[in-house]
Amino acid sequence: MVLIMTIINYPPNKQIEVQNKFFEINSKYPPDESLMKLVLRMGVRVTKDGYEVISINDIPDGKYTEAFNRTAANLHEYSGIEGYRAEIRTYLSGEEAFKIIGKKLPE
């Protein structure tokens, strides 16, 4: 299992602008379960610097590049919003990580 996690941050005075952009582009990037299975659509927290929002998707075998590119294109839509920052993180399940070193994850 490969997971893609996105983490976005933006200042509190940009909340309405980010929200409006989200609704504007929501139909442009509808869920595609053949490309990524939603684990968490949106986890939101308030920080001293504004808002932090995470999402997590499980990526099917052989779909990583396409899923990454779609995620990056989606996040790019927000690039004109001052103070908006985004990060894409890739995680391997323990089982996948152990495969890299030729081992099986202990039960």
Order of alpha helices (4+ residues) and beta strands (2+ residues): beta-alpha-beta-beta-alpha-beta-alpha
